[in-house]
Amino acid sequence: MADRVVERAGVLVLVCDPDGAPVAGPQDALDLIGASYGATDVVALPVARLDPRFFTLSNGLAGEIMQKFVNYRVRLAVVGDVSAHVATSNALRDLIIESNRGKQIWFVDDLAALDARLT
């Protein structure tokens, strides 16, 4: 399956293939933003596509990637189980809680949870 734009809860979403290219830096984020541009303003990115360094906040990778989505006003939904990462980092837990309070970056368990956020 390739990345594809589908309608979810009445909103067009770029749903990324879990087996696609890893998102390991800001340029990878920009590539996804570019793929969504003009078609949708929501990208559903599986946790499996994120470089494991994303979950170590001290290296700044998560901030760089998330900031690209914010700058280009494209909503990002990180889809999948992040509980193993959260269990080892209170800072990551806090980031996820704060992100989920907003409208730009969400961490959701699955696409059904994303649908609920979109309605």
RALINGI-V311521 format. One record per run of one state. SS is the DSSP state (hx for helix, st for strand, lp for the rest). FROM is the first residue (numbers start at 1). TO is the last residue. Records with the same first field share a line. If there is no record, write none. Layout:
# RALINGI-V311521
SS->FROM-TO  FROM-TO
This chain:
# RALINGI-V311521
lp->1-3  9-10  16-22  24-25  37-41  51-51  56-56  60-60  72-74  80-82  87-89  102-104  109-110  119-119
st->4-8  11-15  23-23  42-46  50-50  75-79  105-108
hx->26-36  47-49  52-55  57-59  61-71  83-86  90-101  111-118
